[in-house]
Amino acid sequence: MLLHLAQQHPDSNIVGLEISNRCLVRAEERIVKRSLHNVRVIHAPAETALNHLFAPDSLSEVHINFPDPWFKSRHEHRRLMQRSTVDVIINRLKPGARLYLATDIIEYAEMSAELLAETPQLDNVLDTPWTSAVPGRTPTKYEQKARREGRDCYFFIYQRNDQPGPAIPVIKEMVMPHVVLESPLSFEAIQDAFEPIEHNEPDLHINVQYVYQGKRALLFETHVKEPTIDQRVALNLLTRDTPGELTLQLSMLGHPRPTAGVHAAANLIADWLLSLHPDTRIIKRKTRSTED
Ligand SMILES: C[S@@+](CC[C@H](N)C(=O)[O-])C[C@H]1O[C@@H](n2cnc3c(N)ncnc32)[C@H](O)[C@@H]1O
């Protein structure tokens, strides 16, 4: 469908969002084979891309095709169709722009119908909450499979009206966290003292899980989960030219984004280092909470 959209709308820019690398590679091969220049695919959860990459009032259409259902209630937060995603979609859609949703799971259709009906910024284009066929629609690969296997499909078409929705600005890029410390402790002593550090706030989960030692660095493997982005990052503690001085900074491994949560993780590690020895002190701390 992505490629059809690109072919049907040569003057529009089409962006596909996927978390499966296999699907991305396949899509990219087809894009190149068909010499399409107005379509790109991004390896990112849709929620993250919508919050971080697209401006308010910038999208003419959003197509959600057969999202994973995440049936179990403990996995509910992973469901794409939830209030926070619908809110960012309505913020990113231009007035008059459309949201298309397709699913082959009746429970998902019912849940989505309820959610969309509770969204005054979207008008249902259909006379019913959903329809079982959309004339002229190009079926997706999964849709063809669902039909072959005898499953019904449920299609939704909603249109953005001009009622104001929640203001959801694009998440701003931040500077890299950077902490300079003075410590009498060796890397061995720091590594020996290490226990996983967990920090939970309603909208932030940080878990400093492991520490690894190299010649000139200790690497803290850290999970940082924020509402719009979930990252596994490495924070490096590096020796400096001045003996006893150390720098804590974000490793560029995997190109992490220096979000507020990553800054909070750097602060957490810096504070833990401070707690290890009374002669440890912070020389410079360039992290979000101290800058703001
Ligand atoms: C049932 S398949 C449907 C595939 C395709 N859209 C189609 O209709 O043929 C669900 C797809 O959604 C992708 N996916 C799951 N969660 C996602 C998310 N948060 N953001 C982007 N893609 C996601 C999965 O990798 C998978 O390829």
The ligand as a Tripos MOL2 file, in Angstrom:
@<TRIPOS>MOLECULE
LIG
   27    29     1     0     0
SMALL
NO_CHARGES

@<TRIPOS>ATOM
      1 C1         -0.0410   -7.3910   11.5060 C.3       1 LIG1
      2 S1          1.3670   -6.6050   10.8310 S.3       1 LIG1
      3 C2          0.7200   -5.6390    9.5210 C.3       1 LIG1
      4 C3          1.7940   -5.3040    8.4970 C.3       1 LIG1
      5 C4          1.3690   -4.3020    7.4010 C.3       1 LIG1
      6 N1          0.9630   -3.0100    7.9840 N.3       1 LIG1
      7 C5          0.2730   -4.8600    6.5390 C.2       1 LIG1
      8 O1         -0.8840   -4.4420    6.7100 O.co2     1 LIG1
      9 O2          0.5690   -5.7240    5.6870 O.co2     1 LIG1
     10 C6          1.7260   -5.4010   12.0770 C.3       1 LIG1
     11 C7          3.0040   -4.6250   11.7700 C.3       1 LIG1
     12 O3          3.1030   -3.5030   12.6380 O.3       1 LIG1
     13 C8          4.4630   -3.3420   13.0020 C.3       1 LIG1
     14 N2          4.4300   -2.6050   14.2790 N.ar      1 LIG1
     15 C9          4.0590   -3.0590   15.4820 C.ar      1 LIG1
     16 N3          4.1070   -2.0730   16.3920 N.ar      1 LIG1
     17 C10         4.5370   -0.9630   15.7410 C.ar      1 LIG1
     18 C11         4.7840    0.3840   16.1390 C.ar      1 LIG1
     19 N4          4.6410    0.7600   17.3840 N.pl3     1 LIG1
     20 N5          5.2000    1.2450   15.1930 N.ar      1 LIG1
     21 C12         5.3880    0.8690   13.9070 C.ar      1 LIG1
     22 N6          5.1510   -0.3910   13.4800 N.ar      1 LIG1
     23 C13         4.7340   -1.2890   14.3790 C.ar      1 LIG1
     24 C14         4.9840   -4.7450   13.1130 C.3       1 LIG1
     25 O4          6.4000   -4.7900   12.9620 O.3       1 LIG1
     26 C15         4.2810   -5.4340   11.9460 C.3       1 LIG1
     27 O5          5.0290   -5.3850   10.7550 O.3       1 LIG1
@<TRIPOS>BOND
     1     1     2 1
     2     2     3 1
     3     2    10 1
     4     3     4 1
     5     4     5 1
     6     5     6 1
     7     5     7 1
     8     7     8 2
     9     7     9 1
    10    10    11 1
    11    11    12 1
    12    11    26 1
    13    12    13 1
    14    13    14 1
    15    13    24 1
    16    14    15 ar
    17    14    23 ar
    18    15    16 ar
    19    16    17 ar
    20    17    18 ar
    21    17    23 ar
    22    18    19 1
    23    18    20 ar
    24    20    21 ar
    25    21    22 ar
    26    22    23 ar
    27    24    25 1
    28    24    26 1
    29    26    27 1
@<TRIPOS>SUBSTRUCTURE
     1 LIG1         1 GROUP 0 **** ****
